[in-house]
Amino acid sequence: CAPQNCTYGEKFNAFHGRCEKIQCRSGFSLTSSGKCVDVNECGQNPSPCKRSERCDNTPGSYRCVQTFTCASGLQ
């Protein structure tokens, strides 16, 4: 038996013999090629972090890291 052609956003489940909706994990989105890719929350406007924080994108999420600015002449 040949698997049937599924529509966009679906994949063939051979065990059940039918097309099923592709569900991406939280923090991932479905591309036009039918793959789940990480969402870069740090690229969103506005940033999910405070002005005093750096946004680090992580797989499926992000992390806000406190940044410090030192006074002139200090490190």
PyMOL commands that set and color helices and strands:
alter all, ss='L'
color gray80, all
select helices_A, chain A and resi 41-43
alter helices_A, ss='H'
color red, helices_A
select strands_A, chain A and resi 10-13+18-21+28-30+36-38+53-58+61-66
alter strands_A, ss='S'
color yellow, strands_A
deselect
rebuild
show_as cartoon
